[in-house]
Amino acid sequence: MLEEYLDPDYLPEVLPHREGEVSAVFEMVSPLVRGGRPSNLFIHGGPGIGKTAVAKLVLREIQTEGVVPVYINCWYHRTEVALLSEILRQMAVPFPRKGRGVDELIAEFVERVRQEKLLVVLDEVDLLETPEVLYELSRASATLGVILISNDPFATRKFDSRAVSSLALTPLEFKSYTVEELVDILQERVNLARLDAQELAIKVAARFAFKNRSDVRYGLSLLLKAGRAAERTGDVLTAETVKHFDVGQSPKQEARQHEIEADHQKILDTLKGLKGEAFSNDLFTSYLRGGGQIAERTFRKYVRQLIDWKFITEEEVAGRGRRRKLRLSS
């Protein structure tokens, strides 16, 4: 089995059932190729439905036309300094982050950008902690295009109104994959990976992916794990083997589980012990009983971060006073 083709982060040459979106996005940013002003976009839709893949494919294509491609996930670069420094790094501009002021960084960024044709993709843009950086991007250069990506269709509401107005974002909603489309995508990857799998196994993986908000990454992760198990025993991949690896956690969450702090993880573990949902006050009480050490104010800050990072969802519940019910994200 050639595992790279089942890796959720693998970018194929063609994206089945997203060809129209690739063409639409490329058309809107293509004026950059001629040194013109592109349309800026806000791409939104559920997780694992091709938003990032489409943007990366467009970056790959437009690079061949002389445009500098920059892809940044705001999970890793959330502040103005971190974001601008990363753009300069991807432009191969040496700029030490330590010992330099924000104004100096902005000046260097603007000077360099005006010498290039640049397309910047900001993924998970709703995680930006200093969204005013979008204003700097909007006025830096006429030959700088911006694509914002988020699962949240209302993500831009939290941004500075001047920045949103200056960017003149064109919204583009990605619809969820159907079960049939998921089967097509997974079958193509299985063929590329040369995985010996029953047709029913692929359909079961597609069905599980559909149940997880049509997240194709989930289906690929299932096939990768189940495929490894089948290869170890020398068997054909069956539907039963795929079912064994259905855990209901997206591969993105699984990967990030290793990147959060121990106190964040303890909060998640406490919530899991409460069957995945609890009121905020009850969760804090259980957290303390389980040996948690942080103060309530810090606890609430960490819960808010986990909500922003999509590990937890919250719901306001009517009743006496304001009560928040917290749930582990599916």
ZIZIFEN-V922088 format. One record per residue. N is the residue number from 1. RES is the residue in three letters. SS is DSSP state (alpha for helix, beta for strand, coil for the rest). BURIAL is b if it has 24 or more other ideal C-beta (glycine too) atoms within 12 Angstrom, else e. D_CENTER is the distance of its C-alpha to the mean C-alpha in whole Angstrom. Layout:
n:res:ss:burial:d_center
N:RES:SS:BURIAL:D_CENTER
N:RES:SS:BURIAL:D_CENTER
//
This chain:
n:res:ss:burial:d_center
1:MET:coil:b:27
2:LEU:coil:e:25
3:GLU:alpha:e:22
4:GLU:alpha:e:19
5:TYR:alpha:b:19
6:LEU:alpha:b:18
7:ASP:coil:e:15
8:PRO:coil:b:12
9:ASP:coil:e:11
10:TYR:coil:b:14
11:LEU:coil:b:14
12:PRO:coil:b:18
13:GLU:coil:e:20
14:VAL:coil:e:20
15:LEU:coil:b:17
16:PRO:coil:b:20
17:HIS:coil:b:19
18:ARG:coil:b:17
19:GLU:alpha:e:20
20:GLY:alpha:e:21
21:GLU:alpha:b:17
22:VAL:alpha:b:18
23:SER:alpha:e:21
24:ALA:alpha:b:21
25:VAL:alpha:b:18
26:PHE:alpha:b:20
27:GLU:alpha:e:23
28:MET:alpha:b:22
29:VAL:alpha:b:21
30:SER:alpha:b:24
31:PRO:alpha:e:26
32:LEU:alpha:b:25
33:VAL:alpha:b:27
34:ARG:alpha:e:30
35:GLY:coil:e:30
36:GLY:coil:e:29
37:ARG:coil:e:27
38:PRO:coil:b:23
39:SER:coil:b:22
40:ASN:coil:b:19
41:LEU:beta:b:16
42:PHE:beta:b:14
43:ILE:beta:b:12
44:HIS:beta:b:11
45:GLY:coil:b:11
46:GLY:coil:b:10
47:PRO:coil:b:7
48:GLY:coil:b:8
49:ILE:coil:b:10
50:GLY:coil:b:10
51:LYS:alpha:b:9
52:THR:alpha:b:7
53:ALA:alpha:b:10
54:VAL:alpha:b:12
55:ALA:alpha:b:12
56:LYS:alpha:b:12
57:LEU:alpha:b:15
58:VAL:alpha:b:17
59:LEU:alpha:b:16
60:ARG:alpha:b:18
61:GLU:alpha:b:21
62:ILE:alpha:b:21
63:GLN:alpha:e:22
64:THR:coil:e:25
65:GLU:coil:e:26
66:GLY:coil:e:26
67:VAL:coil:b:23
68:VAL:beta:b:22
69:PRO:beta:b:18
70:VAL:beta:b:15
71:TYR:beta:b:12
72:ILE:beta:b:10
73:ASN:beta:b:7
74:CYS:coil:b:9
75:TRP:coil:b:8
76:TYR:coil:e:11
77:HIS:coil:b:13
78:ARG:coil:b:13
79:THR:coil:e:17
80:GLU:alpha:b:19
81:VAL:alpha:b:21
82:ALA:alpha:b:18
83:LEU:alpha:b:16
84:LEU:alpha:b:19
85:SER:alpha:b:20
86:GLU:alpha:b:17
87:ILE:alpha:b:18
88:LEU:alpha:b:22
89:ARG:alpha:e:21
90:GLN:alpha:b:19
91:MET:coil:b:22
92:ALA:coil:e:24
93:VAL:coil:e:26
94:PRO:coil:e:27
95:PHE:coil:b:27
96:PRO:coil:e:27
97:ARG:coil:e:25
98:LYS:coil:e:28
99:GLY:coil:e:31
100:ARG:coil:e:30
101:GLY:coil:e:29
102:VAL:alpha:e:27
103:ASP:alpha:e:29
104:GLU:alpha:e:30
105:LEU:alpha:b:26
106:ILE:alpha:b:26
107:ALA:alpha:e:29
108:GLU:alpha:b:28
109:PHE:alpha:b:25
110:VAL:alpha:b:27
111:GLU:alpha:e:30
112:ARG:alpha:b:28
113:VAL:alpha:b:25
114:ARG:coil:e:29
115:GLN:coil:e:30
116:GLU:coil:b:27
117:LYS:coil:b:25
118:LEU:beta:b:21
119:LEU:beta:b:18
120:VAL:beta:b:15
121:VAL:beta:b:12
122:LEU:beta:b:10
123:ASP:beta:b:6
124:GLU:coil:b:5
125:VAL:alpha:b:9
126:ASP:alpha:b:10
127:LEU:alpha:b:10
128:LEU:coil:b:13
129:GLU:coil:e:16
130:THR:coil:b:18
131:PRO:coil:b:17
132:GLU:coil:b:20
133:VAL:alpha:b:19
134:LEU:alpha:b:18
135:TYR:alpha:e:22
136:GLU:alpha:b:23
137:LEU:alpha:b:21
138:SER:alpha:b:22
139:ARG:alpha:e:26
140:ALA:alpha:b:25
141:SER:coil:b:26
142:ALA:coil:e:27
143:THR:coil:b:26
144:LEU:beta:b:22
145:GLY:beta:b:20
146:VAL:beta:b:16
147:ILE:beta:b:13
148:LEU:beta:b:11
149:ILE:beta:b:8
150:SER:beta:b:7
151:ASN:coil:b:8
152:ASP:coil:b:11
153:PRO:coil:e:14
154:PHE:coil:e:16
155:ALA:alpha:b:13
156:THR:alpha:b:16
157:ARG:alpha:e:19
158:LYS:alpha:e:18
159:PHE:coil:b:18
160:ASP:coil:e:22
161:SER:alpha:e:24
162:ARG:alpha:e:25
163:ALA:alpha:b:22
164:VAL:alpha:b:21
165:SER:alpha:e:24
166:SER:alpha:e:24
167:LEU:alpha:b:21
168:ALA:coil:e:22
169:LEU:coil:b:19
170:THR:beta:e:19
171:PRO:beta:b:17
172:LEU:beta:b:16
173:GLU:beta:e:15
174:PHE:coil:b:14
175:LYS:coil:e:16
176:SER:coil:b:15
177:TYR:coil:b:17
178:THR:coil:e:20
179:VAL:alpha:b:22
180:GLU:alpha:e:24
181:GLU:alpha:b:21
182:LEU:alpha:b:19
183:VAL:alpha:b:22
184:ASP:alpha:b:23
185:ILE:alpha:b:19
186:LEU:alpha:b:20
187:GLN:alpha:b:24
188:GLU:alpha:b:23
189:ARG:alpha:b:21
190:VAL:alpha:b:23
191:ASN:alpha:e:26
192:LEU:alpha:b:24
193:ALA:alpha:b:24
194:ARG:coil:e:28
195:LEU:coil:b:27
196:ASP:coil:e:30
197:ALA:beta:b:29
198:GLN:coil:b:31
199:GLU:alpha:e:30
200:LEU:alpha:e:29
201:ALA:alpha:b:27
202:ILE:alpha:b:24
203:LYS:alpha:b:25
204:VAL:alpha:b:25
205:ALA:alpha:b:21
206:ALA:alpha:b:20
207:ARG:alpha:b:22
208:PHE:alpha:b:20
209:ALA:alpha:b:17
210:PHE:alpha:b:18
211:LYS:alpha:e:19
212:ASN:coil:b:15
213:ARG:coil:b:14
214:SER:coil:b:15
215:ASP:coil:b:12
216:VAL:alpha:b:13
217:ARG:alpha:b:11
218:TYR:alpha:b:13
219:GLY:alpha:b:16
220:LEU:alpha:b:16
221:SER:alpha:b:16
222:LEU:alpha:b:19
223:LEU:alpha:b:21
224:LEU:alpha:b:20
225:LYS:alpha:b:21
226:ALA:alpha:b:24
227:GLY:alpha:b:25
228:ARG:alpha:e:26
229:ALA:alpha:b:28
230:ALA:alpha:b:30
231:GLU:alpha:b:30
232:ARG:alpha:e:32
233:THR:alpha:e:34
234:GLY:coil:e:35
235:ASP:coil:e:34
236:VAL:coil:b:33
237:LEU:beta:b:29
238:THR:coil:b:30
239:ALA:alpha:b:29
240:GLU:alpha:e:30
241:THR:alpha:b:28
242:VAL:alpha:b:25
243:LYS:alpha:e:26
244:HIS:alpha:e:26
245:PHE:coil:b:23
246:ASP:coil:b:21
247:VAL:coil:e:20
248:GLY:coil:e:17
249:GLN:coil:b:15
250:SER:coil:b:11
251:PRO:alpha:b:11
252:LYS:alpha:b:8
253:GLN:alpha:b:10
254:GLU:alpha:b:13
255:ALA:alpha:e:12
256:ARG:alpha:b:11
257:GLN:coil:b:14
258:HIS:coil:e:16
259:GLU:coil:e:15
260:ILE:coil:b:16
261:GLU:coil:e:19
262:ALA:alpha:e:22
263:ASP:alpha:b:23
264:HIS:alpha:b:20
265:GLN:alpha:e:20
266:LYS:alpha:b:23
267:ILE:alpha:b:22
268:LEU:alpha:b:20
269:ASP:alpha:b:23
270:THR:alpha:b:25
271:LEU:alpha:b:23
272:LYS:alpha:b:23
273:GLY:alpha:e:27
274:LEU:coil:b:28
275:LYS:coil:e:26
276:GLY:coil:e:23
277:GLU:beta:b:24
278:ALA:beta:b:26
279:PHE:beta:b:27
280:SER:alpha:b:26
281:ASN:alpha:e:30
282:ASP:alpha:e:30
283:LEU:alpha:b:27
284:PHE:alpha:b:29
285:THR:alpha:e:32
286:SER:alpha:b:31
287:TYR:alpha:b:29
288:LEU:alpha:e:32
289:ARG:alpha:e:34
290:GLY:coil:e:32
291:GLY:coil:e:33
292:GLY:coil:b:30
293:GLN:coil:e:31
294:ILE:coil:e:29
295:ALA:coil:e:31
296:GLU:alpha:e:30
297:ARG:alpha:e:28
298:THR:alpha:e:26
299:PHE:alpha:b:25
300:ARG:alpha:e:24
301:LYS:alpha:e:22
302:TYR:alpha:b:20
303:VAL:alpha:b:20
304:ARG:alpha:e:18
305:GLN:alpha:b:16
306:LEU:alpha:b:15
307:ILE:alpha:b:15
308:ASP:alpha:b:12
309:TRP:coil:b:10
310:LYS:coil:b:10
311:PHE:coil:b:13
312:ILE:beta:b:15
313:THR:beta:e:16
314:GLU:beta:b:20
315:GLU:beta:e:22
316:GLU:beta:e:26
317:VAL:beta:e:29
318:ALA:coil:e:32
319:GLY:coil:e:35
320:ARG:coil:e:37
321:GLY:coil:e:35
322:ARG:coil:e:31
323:ARG:beta:e:29
324:ARG:beta:b:26
325:LYS:beta:b:25
326:LEU:beta:b:22
327:ARG:beta:b:20
328:LEU:beta:b:18
329:SER:coil:b:15
330:SER:coil:e:15
//
